Amino acid sequence: MNTLREKAFMPVDQEEKELMESIERSQWQPVDNLDQERKHAIKAARNTLKKDKRINLRLSQKDYHQIQIKALEEGIPYQTLISSIVHKYLNGSLIPRT
């Protein structure tokens, strides 16, 4: 495997590394009810991503403009950026700059 390809498929964490190794060892088996399993997975993904609560948030003018600028830089709506920041904070994956 060349270096570029190796870098493209580097696991992001231990869990992903273990999954990749299990695939390489041919430990995965097909399921009998693929359509049912697919529907179940799609439903779970939709429920995970569903945003069904609305909040009002007051920000200073400066913070509001900075969030809009960051969202433009990321190429996403500013509401999505705010939601992502909250989500990362609650999951403990928001890493402070040092």
Summary of the structure (lengths in Angstrom):
residues: 98
radius of gyration: 19.7
end to end distance: 35.4
largest distance: 56.3
contacts: 149
relative contact order: 0.05
helix: 61%
strand: 0%
